[in-house]
Amino acid sequence: MIKILKTFRGGRRLLAIAIALLVAPFAATADNSDNIPFNVSYAGTLVPIPVNLSGGPTGATMLDAQSHGSFGASMSHIVTEWVPGTGTCTDEYAGYDYYMLLHASVVVTFANNDQLFGAGALWNGDLSGWMCLNPADGHFAGVAAGGFSGGTGRFDGATGTFTAPFSGYNITAFTMGYGSGPISGTIEGTLTLP
């Protein structure tokens, strides 16, 4: 009987060591919550909305997209307004019209209904995004940049920065007078959770 008790005590120590080894990686991750890589791929549709902060000819669009990546499946909703810029489209975009991002608002909604918020804007002349649009066929491509600004659930108080390369086709602008069509891209950056 004493031999069995000694074996059981040794087994408890072995069990405690095994649990410590299993928990250690998660404890290290929890202590290193600063700078969590964030990457979401999306594909969806752009639709025009009645927002025009610039007062110019472009107006705003809203992206509704299915997305997946960091933290699982999600829906991405992005509002942007672009204005003609002074830059030049080069390389594979030579001959395209150049636009600057006036403002962007981002909401990523995850399967458990937690939401992550972000925004980008043209402030004090700092370029937070560019887009090149082919006036002949509606093809466009560009990159927007901004910051994470909180959220709900696990993203409450989240901060960080992101870039969002994208491309698509504006299939109605030249035939119907408003912009709508397919778009795909990624939201890539670093997220800090409190």
Summary of the structure (lengths in Angstrom):
residues: 194
radius of gyration: 23.6
end to end distance: 51.9
largest distance: 89.3
contacts: 586
relative contact order: 0.17
helix: 21%
strand: 51%
